[in-house]
Amino acid sequence: MRKTAAVMFTALMVLLAPALAVCAVDKVEIRGPATVVDGAAYNWGPQQFAGFYYDIDDNIGTESITLTTTNDTLDEPSGVV
């Protein structure tokens, strides 16, 4: 009985492997709030962007990014901090 179950499980895995490969995700998008910034600095923290570390138990978020733009152009070289 164990041998039969092992053979059936192996056959099932071999048959399903191509189907699982087709379902693989090529690109993952993590989105934050839609914001238009012009002539100012905008800061994203863990509450605005799910890609940053956030410990919900202790309410600790240690990452952030600040974007500074002028006339729809990212300020260089310090436009991203």
Jmol script that loads the backbone (N, CA, C; Angstrom):
load data "model"
ATOM      1  N   MET A   1       0.818  -1.203   0.000  1.00  0.00           N
ATOM      2  CA  MET A   1       0.000   0.000   0.000  1.00  0.00           C
ATOM      3  C   MET A   1       0.864   1.270   0.000  1.00  0.00           C
ATOM      4  N   ARG A   2       1.929   1.266   0.798  1.00  0.00           N
ATOM      5  CA  ARG A   2       2.811   2.434   0.861  1.00  0.00           C
ATOM      6  C   ARG A   2       3.509   2.666  -0.471  1.00  0.00           C
ATOM      7  N   LYS A   3       3.918   1.573  -1.115  1.00  0.00           N
ATOM      8  CA  LYS A   3       4.598   1.697  -2.393  1.00  0.00           C
ATOM      9  C   LYS A   3       3.666   2.297  -3.442  1.00  0.00           C
ATOM     10  N   THR A   4       2.422   1.842  -3.444  1.00  0.00           N
ATOM     11  CA  THR A   4       1.440   2.351  -4.395  1.00  0.00           C
ATOM     12  C   THR A   4       1.189   3.842  -4.158  1.00  0.00           C
ATOM     13  N   ALA A   5       1.067   4.236  -2.911  1.00  0.00           N
ATOM     14  CA  ALA A   5       0.841   5.644  -2.585  1.00  0.00           C
ATOM     15  C   ALA A   5       2.036   6.485  -3.008  1.00  0.00           C
ATOM     16  N   ALA A   6       3.243   5.972  -2.808  1.00  0.00           N
ATOM     17  CA  ALA A   6       4.447   6.707  -3.192  1.00  0.00           C
ATOM     18  C   ALA A   6       4.521   6.868  -4.709  1.00  0.00           C
ATOM     19  N   VAL A   7       4.179   5.815  -5.439  1.00  0.00           N
ATOM     20  CA  VAL A   7       4.201   5.874  -6.902  1.00  0.00           C
ATOM     21  C   VAL A   7       3.148   6.858  -7.399  1.00  0.00           C
ATOM     22  N   MET A   8       1.961   6.820  -6.814  1.00  0.00           N
ATOM     23  CA  MET A   8       0.894   7.730  -7.229  1.00  0.00           C
ATOM     24  C   MET A   8       1.265   9.182  -6.913  1.00  0.00           C
ATOM     25  N   PHE A   9       1.866   9.408  -5.749  1.00  0.00           N
ATOM     26  CA  PHE A   9       2.282  10.756  -5.370  1.00  0.00           C
ATOM     27  C   PHE A   9       3.347  11.278  -6.331  1.00  0.00           C
ATOM     28  N   THR A  10       4.313  10.425  -6.680  1.00  0.00           N
ATOM     29  CA  THR A  10       5.373  10.815  -7.615  1.00  0.00           C
ATOM     30  C   THR A  10       4.789  11.118  -8.989  1.00  0.00           C
ATOM     31  N   ALA A  11       3.872  10.289  -9.450  1.00  0.00           N
ATOM     32  CA  ALA A  11       3.239  10.519 -10.750  1.00  0.00           C
ATOM     33  C   ALA A  11       2.458  11.824 -10.739  1.00  0.00           C
ATOM     34  N   LEU A  12       1.764  12.092  -9.652  1.00  0.00           N
ATOM     35  CA  LEU A  12       1.004  13.334  -9.532  1.00  0.00           C
ATOM     36  C   LEU A  12       1.926  14.549  -9.571  1.00  0.00           C
ATOM     37  N   MET A  13       3.048  14.464  -8.878  1.00  0.00           N
ATOM     38  CA  MET A  13       4.012  15.573  -8.873  1.00  0.00           C
ATOM     39  C   MET A  13       4.588  15.801 -10.270  1.00  0.00           C
ATOM     40  N   VAL A  14       4.892  14.716 -10.981  1.00  0.00           N
ATOM     41  CA  VAL A  14       5.452  14.835 -12.327  1.00  0.00           C
ATOM     42  C   VAL A  14       4.426  15.454 -13.271  1.00  0.00           C
ATOM     43  N   LEU A  15       3.170  15.082 -13.122  1.00  0.00           N
ATOM     44  CA  LEU A  15       2.129  15.613 -13.997  1.00  0.00           C
ATOM     45  C   LEU A  15       1.785  17.067 -13.663  1.00  0.00           C
ATOM     46  N   LEU A  16       1.851  17.448 -12.398  1.00  0.00           N
ATOM     47  CA  LEU A  16       1.481  18.799 -11.996  1.00  0.00           C
ATOM     48  C   LEU A  16       2.620  19.808 -12.102  1.00  0.00           C
ATOM     49  N   ALA A  17       3.851  19.362 -12.162  1.00  0.00           N
ATOM     50  CA  ALA A  17       4.991  20.277 -12.200  1.00  0.00           C
ATOM     51  C   ALA A  17       4.911  21.277 -13.352  1.00  0.00           C
ATOM     52  N   PRO A  18       4.602  20.834 -14.588  1.00  0.00           N
ATOM     53  CA  PRO A  18       4.490  21.840 -15.666  1.00  0.00           C
ATOM     54  C   PRO A  18       3.366  22.840 -15.420  1.00  0.00           C
ATOM     55  N   ALA A  19       2.254  22.394 -14.869  1.00  0.00           N
ATOM     56  CA  ALA A  19       1.138  23.307 -14.589  1.00  0.00           C
ATOM     57  C   ALA A  19       1.537  24.331 -13.537  1.00  0.00           C
ATOM     58  N   LEU A  20       2.291  23.924 -12.530  1.00  0.00           N
ATOM     59  CA  LEU A  20       2.736  24.854 -11.495  1.00  0.00           C
ATOM     60  C   LEU A  20       3.749  25.849 -12.047  1.00  0.00           C
ATOM     61  N   ALA A  21       4.589  25.410 -12.961  1.00  0.00           N
ATOM     62  CA  ALA A  21       5.581  26.300 -13.558  1.00  0.00           C
ATOM     63  C   ALA A  21       4.911  27.378 -14.399  1.00  0.00           C
ATOM     64  N   VAL A  22       3.809  27.056 -15.041  1.00  0.00           N
ATOM     65  CA  VAL A  22       3.087  28.019 -15.858  1.00  0.00           C
ATOM     66  C   VAL A  22       2.460  29.088 -14.979  1.00  0.00           C
ATOM     67  N   CYS A  23       2.110  28.742 -13.755  1.00  0.00           N
ATOM     68  CA  CYS A  23       1.458  29.677 -12.841  1.00  0.00           C
ATOM     69  C   CYS A  23       2.444  30.571 -12.100  1.00  0.00           C
ATOM     70  N   ALA A  24       3.731  30.427 -12.348  1.00  0.00           N
ATOM     71  CA  ALA A  24       4.733  31.214 -11.630  1.00  0.00           C
ATOM     72  C   ALA A  24       4.571  32.700 -11.962  1.00  0.00           C
ATOM     73  N   VAL A  25       4.854  33.541 -10.990  1.00  0.00           N
ATOM     74  CA  VAL A  25       4.712  34.987 -11.147  1.00  0.00           C
ATOM     75  C   VAL A  25       6.019  35.564 -11.670  1.00  0.00           C
ATOM     76  N   ASP A  26       5.923  36.368 -12.723  1.00  0.00           N
ATOM     77  CA  ASP A  26       7.114  36.993 -13.288  1.00  0.00           C
ATOM     78  C   ASP A  26       7.467  38.290 -12.571  1.00  0.00           C
ATOM     79  N   LYS A  27       6.451  39.003 -12.097  1.00  0.00           N
ATOM     80  CA  LYS A  27       6.688  40.319 -11.516  1.00  0.00           C
ATOM     81  C   LYS A  27       5.748  40.516 -10.331  1.00  0.00           C
ATOM     82  N   VAL A  28       6.278  41.071  -9.267  1.00  0.00           N
ATOM     83  CA  VAL A  28       5.478  41.378  -8.091  1.00  0.00           C
ATOM     84  C   VAL A  28       5.465  42.888  -7.925  1.00  0.00           C
ATOM     85  N   GLU A  29       4.286  43.451  -7.757  1.00  0.00           N
ATOM     86  CA  GLU A  29       4.170  44.882  -7.545  1.00  0.00           C
ATOM     87  C   GLU A  29       3.700  45.146  -6.129  1.00  0.00           C
ATOM     88  N   ILE A  30       4.420  46.003  -5.436  1.00  0.00           N
ATOM     89  CA  ILE A  30       4.009  46.440  -4.108  1.00  0.00           C
ATOM     90  C   ILE A  30       3.672  47.909  -4.239  1.00  0.00           C
ATOM     91  N   ARG A  31       2.463  48.258  -3.918  1.00  0.00           N
ATOM     92  CA  ARG A  31       2.008  49.622  -4.148  1.00  0.00           C
ATOM     93  C   ARG A  31       1.796  50.371  -2.852  1.00  0.00           C
ATOM     94  N   GLY A  32       2.000  51.667  -2.914  1.00  0.00           N
ATOM     95  CA  GLY A  32       1.726  52.559  -1.799  1.00  0.00           C
ATOM     96  C   GLY A  32       0.656  53.543  -2.214  1.00  0.00           C
ATOM     97  N   PRO A  33       0.430  54.559  -1.422  1.00  0.00           N
ATOM     98  CA  PRO A  33      -0.591  55.541  -1.774  1.00  0.00           C
ATOM     99  C   PRO A  33      -0.171  56.359  -2.991  1.00  0.00           C
ATOM    100  N   ALA A  34      -1.139  56.716  -3.811  1.00  0.00           N
ATOM    101  CA  ALA A  34      -0.846  57.554  -4.983  1.00  0.00           C
ATOM    102  C   ALA A  34      -0.593  58.975  -4.498  1.00  0.00           C
ATOM    103  N   THR A  35       0.569  59.499  -4.809  1.00  0.00           N
ATOM    104  CA  THR A  35       0.935  60.830  -4.342  1.00  0.00           C
ATOM    105  C   THR A  35       1.635  61.588  -5.450  1.00  0.00           C
ATOM    106  N   VAL A  36       1.260  62.814  -5.644  1.00  0.00           N
ATOM    107  CA  VAL A  36       1.942  63.692  -6.585  1.00  0.00           C
ATOM    108  C   VAL A  36       2.722  64.704  -5.765  1.00  0.00           C
ATOM    109  N   VAL A  37       4.032  64.766  -5.996  1.00  0.00           N
ATOM    110  CA  VAL A  37       4.898  65.659  -5.240  1.00  0.00           C
ATOM    111  C   VAL A  37       5.595  66.578  -6.233  1.00  0.00           C
ATOM    112  N   ASP A  38       5.542  67.865  -5.986  1.00  0.00           N
ATOM    113  CA  ASP A  38       6.235  68.813  -6.847  1.00  0.00           C
ATOM    114  C   ASP A  38       6.849  69.911  -5.982  1.00  0.00           C
ATOM    115  N   GLY A  39       8.156  70.028  -6.040  1.00  0.00           N
ATOM    116  CA  GLY A  39       8.840  71.075  -5.302  1.00  0.00           C
ATOM    117  C   GLY A  39       8.889  70.831  -3.805  1.00  0.00           C
ATOM    118  N   ALA A  40       8.773  69.605  -3.414  1.00  0.00           N
ATOM    119  CA  ALA A  40       8.783  69.302  -1.989  1.00  0.00           C
ATOM    120  C   ALA A  40       9.395  67.923  -1.778  1.00  0.00           C
ATOM    121  N   ALA A  41       9.605  67.600  -0.519  1.00  0.00           N
ATOM    122  CA  ALA A  41      10.100  66.274  -0.170  1.00  0.00           C
ATOM    123  C   ALA A  41       8.928  65.442   0.338  1.00  0.00           C
ATOM    124  N   TYR A  42       8.883  64.190  -0.077  1.00  0.00           N
ATOM    125  CA  TYR A  42       7.855  63.284   0.391  1.00  0.00           C
ATOM    126  C   TYR A  42       8.525  62.080   1.020  1.00  0.00           C
ATOM    127  N   ASN A  43       8.070  61.688   2.185  1.00  0.00           N
ATOM    128  CA  ASN A  43       8.657  60.582   2.920  1.00  0.00           C
ATOM    129  C   ASN A  43       7.683  59.420   2.984  1.00  0.00           C
ATOM    130  N   TRP A  44       8.152  58.220   2.591  1.00  0.00           N
ATOM    131  CA  TRP A  44       7.381  56.989   2.750  1.00  0.00           C
ATOM    132  C   TRP A  44       7.993  56.205   3.883  1.00  0.00           C
ATOM    133  N   GLY A  45       7.173  55.768   4.803  1.00  0.00           N
ATOM    134  CA  GLY A  45       7.595  54.895   5.888  1.00  0.00           C
ATOM    135  C   GLY A  45       6.850  53.576   5.782  1.00  0.00           C
ATOM    136  N   PRO A  46       6.956  52.726   6.792  1.00  0.00           N
ATOM    137  CA  PRO A  46       6.304  51.420   6.730  1.00  0.00           C
ATOM    138  C   PRO A  46       4.772  51.498   6.727  1.00  0.00           C
ATOM    139  N   GLN A  47       4.190  52.594   7.192  1.00  0.00           N
ATOM    140  CA  GLN A  47       2.736  52.719   7.160  1.00  0.00           C
ATOM    141  C   GLN A  47       2.235  53.043   5.750  1.00  0.00           C
ATOM    142  N   GLN A  48       3.092  53.644   4.911  1.00  0.00           N
ATOM    143  CA  GLN A  48       2.695  54.003   3.559  1.00  0.00           C
ATOM    144  C   GLN A  48       3.133  52.986   2.510  1.00  0.00           C
ATOM    145  N   PHE A  49       4.174  52.212   2.806  1.00  0.00           N
ATOM    146  CA  PHE A  49       4.731  51.294   1.822  1.00  0.00           C
ATOM    147  C   PHE A  49       4.963  49.935   2.463  1.00  0.00           C
ATOM    148  N   ALA A  50       4.252  48.925   1.995  1.00  0.00           N
ATOM    149  CA  ALA A  50       4.299  47.593   2.606  1.00  0.00           C
ATOM    150  C   ALA A  50       5.626  46.874   2.397  1.00  0.00           C
ATOM    151  N   GLY A  51       6.496  47.398   1.552  1.00  0.00           N
ATOM    152  CA  GLY A  51       7.787  46.762   1.326  1.00  0.00           C
ATOM    153  C   GLY A  51       8.809  47.030   2.415  1.00  0.00           C
ATOM    154  N   PHE A  52       8.498  47.949   3.328  1.00  0.00           N
ATOM    155  CA  PHE A  52       9.417  48.268   4.412  1.00  0.00           C
ATOM    156  C   PHE A  52       9.115  47.428   5.645  1.00  0.00           C
ATOM    157  N   TYR A  53      10.159  47.204   6.441  1.00  0.00           N
ATOM    158  CA  TYR A  53      10.025  46.414   7.669  1.00  0.00           C
ATOM    159  C   TYR A  53       9.102  47.115   8.659  1.00  0.00           C
ATOM    160  N   TYR A  54       8.196  46.323   9.238  1.00  0.00           N
ATOM    161  CA  TYR A  54       7.315  46.833  10.290  1.00  0.00           C
ATOM    162  C   TYR A  54       6.968  45.702  11.232  1.00  0.00           C
ATOM    163  N   ASP A  55       7.238  45.886  12.518  1.00  0.00           N
ATOM    164  CA  ASP A  55       6.895  44.905  13.551  1.00  0.00           C
ATOM    165  C   ASP A  55       5.575  45.338  14.175  1.00  0.00           C
ATOM    166  N   ILE A  56       4.508  44.636  13.845  1.00  0.00           N
ATOM    167  CA  ILE A  56       3.178  45.038  14.304  1.00  0.00           C
ATOM    168  C   ILE A  56       3.021  44.868  15.816  1.00  0.00           C
ATOM    169  N   ASP A  57       3.720  43.900  16.397  1.00  0.00           N
ATOM    170  CA  ASP A  57       3.594  43.662  17.838  1.00  0.00           C
ATOM    171  C   ASP A  57       4.164  44.811  18.663  1.00  0.00           C
ATOM    172  N   ASP A  58       5.322  45.325  18.247  1.00  0.00           N
ATOM    173  CA  ASP A  58       5.986  46.389  19.001  1.00  0.00           C
ATOM    174  C   ASP A  58       5.863  47.760  18.341  1.00  0.00           C
ATOM    175  N   ASN A  59       5.119  47.847  17.240  1.00  0.00           N
ATOM    176  CA  ASN A  59       4.926  49.094  16.517  1.00  0.00           C
ATOM    177  C   ASN A  59       6.261  49.745  16.152  1.00  0.00           C
ATOM    178  N   ILE A  60       7.150  48.931  15.558  1.00  0.00           N
ATOM    179  CA  ILE A  60       8.477  49.410  15.180  1.00  0.00           C
ATOM    180  C   ILE A  60       8.623  49.316  13.666  1.00  0.00           C
ATOM    181  N   GLY A  61       8.913  50.433  13.039  1.00  0.00           N
ATOM    182  CA  GLY A  61       9.232  50.483  11.622  1.00  0.00           C
ATOM    183  C   GLY A  61      10.538  51.216  11.465  1.00  0.00           C
ATOM    184  N   THR A  62      11.522  50.582  10.875  1.00  0.00           N
ATOM    185  CA  THR A  62      12.867  51.149  10.877  1.00  0.00           C
ATOM    186  C   THR A  62      13.313  51.680   9.523  1.00  0.00           C
ATOM    187  N   GLU A  63      12.503  51.526   8.476  1.00  0.00           N
ATOM    188  CA  GLU A  63      12.937  51.947   7.153  1.00  0.00           C
ATOM    189  C   GLU A  63      12.063  53.082   6.628  1.00  0.00           C
ATOM    190  N   SER A  64      12.656  53.939   5.820  1.00  0.00           N
ATOM    191  CA  SER A  64      11.903  54.994   5.148  1.00  0.00           C
ATOM    192  C   SER A  64      12.690  55.450   3.931  1.00  0.00           C
ATOM    193  N   ILE A  65      12.005  56.128   3.035  1.00  0.00           N
ATOM    194  CA  ILE A  65      12.658  56.703   1.861  1.00  0.00           C
ATOM    195  C   ILE A  65      12.071  58.095   1.647  1.00  0.00           C
ATOM    196  N   THR A  66      12.934  59.053   1.326  1.00  0.00           N
ATOM    197  CA  THR A  66      12.499  60.416   1.073  1.00  0.00           C
ATOM    198  C   THR A  66      12.849  60.775  -0.371  1.00  0.00           C
ATOM    199  N   LEU A  67      11.832  61.225  -1.105  1.00  0.00           N
ATOM    200  CA  LEU A  67      12.020  61.646  -2.491  1.00  0.00           C
ATOM    201  C   LEU A  67      11.824  63.154  -2.578  1.00  0.00           C
ATOM    202  N   THR A  68      12.746  63.828  -3.240  1.00  0.00           N
ATOM    203  CA  THR A  68      12.646  65.275  -3.423  1.00  0.00           C
ATOM    204  C   THR A  68      12.602  65.569  -4.914  1.00  0.00           C
ATOM    205  N   THR A  69      11.572  66.302  -5.342  1.00  0.00           N
ATOM    206  CA  THR A  69      11.419  66.622  -6.767  1.00  0.00           C
ATOM    207  C   THR A  69      11.259  68.119  -6.962  1.00  0.00           C
ATOM    208  N   THR A  70      11.612  68.556  -8.151  1.00  0.00           N
ATOM    209  CA  THR A  70      11.391  69.927  -8.584  1.00  0.00           C
ATOM    210  C   THR A  70      10.955  69.871 -10.045  1.00  0.00           C
ATOM    211  N   ASN A  71       9.797  70.441 -10.353  1.00  0.00           N
ATOM    212  CA  ASN A  71       9.273  70.442 -11.725  1.00  0.00           C
ATOM    213  C   ASN A  71       9.228  69.039 -12.334  1.00  0.00           C
ATOM    214  N   ASP A  72       8.650  68.104 -11.607  1.00  0.00           N
ATOM    215  CA  ASP A  72       8.490  66.713 -12.058  1.00  0.00           C
ATOM    216  C   ASP A  72       9.807  65.990 -12.316  1.00  0.00           C
ATOM    217  N   THR A  73      10.894  66.466 -11.742  1.00  0.00           N
ATOM    218  CA  THR A  73      12.199  65.837 -11.922  1.00  0.00           C
ATOM    219  C   THR A  73      12.801  65.558 -10.560  1.00  0.00           C
ATOM    220  N   LEU A  74      13.342  64.379 -10.418  1.00  0.00           N
ATOM    221  CA  LEU A  74      13.994  64.010  -9.170  1.00  0.00           C
ATOM    222  C   LEU A  74      15.260  64.834  -9.001  1.00  0.00           C
ATOM    223  N   ASP A  75      15.420  65.456  -7.849  1.00  0.00           N
ATOM    224  CA  ASP A  75      16.625  66.265  -7.594  1.00  0.00           C
ATOM    225  C   ASP A  75      17.841  65.363  -7.569  1.00  0.00           C
ATOM    226  N   GLU A  76      18.910  65.817  -8.184  1.00  0.00           N
ATOM    227  CA  GLU A  76      20.166  65.054  -8.235  1.00  0.00           C
ATOM    228  C   GLU A  76      21.228  65.794  -7.468  1.00  0.00           C
ATOM    229  N   PRO A  77      22.125  65.184  -6.788  1.00  0.00           N
ATOM    230  CA  PRO A  77      22.246  63.759  -6.536  1.00  0.00           C
ATOM    231  C   PRO A  77      21.536  63.307  -5.267  1.00  0.00           C
ATOM    232  N   SER A  78      20.948  64.246  -4.522  1.00  0.00           N
ATOM    233  CA  SER A  78      20.386  63.876  -3.219  1.00  0.00           C
ATOM    234  C   SER A  78      18.854  63.768  -3.234  1.00  0.00           C
ATOM    235  N   GLY A  79      18.277  63.451  -4.379  1.00  0.00           N
ATOM    236  CA  GLY A  79      16.828  63.379  -4.476  1.00  0.00           C
ATOM    237  C   GLY A  79      16.219  62.167  -3.822  1.00  0.00           C
ATOM    238  N   VAL A  80      17.023  61.147  -3.571  1.00  0.00           N
ATOM    239  CA  VAL A  80      16.541  59.945  -2.884  1.00  0.00           C
ATOM    240  C   VAL A  80      17.422  59.701  -1.670  1.00  0.00           C
ATOM    241  N   VAL A  81      16.793  59.700  -0.510  1.00  0.00           N
ATOM    242  CA  VAL A  81      17.533  59.454   0.741  1.00  0.00           C
ATOM    243  C   VAL A  81      16.807  58.353   1.495  1.00  0.00           C
TER     244      VAL A  81
END
end "model"
wireframe off; spacefill off
backbone 0.3
color backbone group
